[in-house]
């Protein structure tokens, strides 16, 4: 199972929005609405910020939103803040009990 | 408090095996799957496999099929990862994480495994 494809980097100024894409085969991202997004700061464990394409866990600001079209999922961070500078990973359920992660995107707040 | 606590860092020689443990606190251990995910230095997250604590069945990604073993001990609420025939490119942080439905909601703190001669 190959990793889902994400852009290596994205950036924006404070207050702006940034959108990260996550593309996979039609057999996973395109079929299942079980796409998640994770935020990871250096030296820390990943933190779930979006699950089931659009849902936010309790405590995650509504500046983070998810969507999906065909076999591409997207994460949008609105109103960028300095603390949003981190690596972001998507993941998708691919059948059975198996999952795959994306290649990761480094978000820089300019 | 719901948490997963992992064992400490390991340094291993090539060709040997490593065991990493993950102990669950604050919830019913057998109710949720535990997955293992690794991250090589400067690299992305890689899903390795999953164990279902209720019964102990496992599924591994094909890349690790011949070298990985996941087990659980319901008396101590602990899951163990064994990776054998270690190579330098197995140097990584290994994470355990729980799924509730499809969401990876809590993660262990990570265990650094260094493979070096």
Interface residues (C-beta under 8 A of the other chain):
Chain A: X1 X3 X34 X36 X38 X45 X46 X47 X48 X51 X52 X57 X89 X91 X93 X96 X97 X98 X99 X100 X101 X102 X103 X104
Chain B: X33 X35 X37 X44 X45 X46 X47 X50 X52 X59 X61 X62 X95 X97 X101 X102 X103 X104 X105 X107 X108 X109 X110
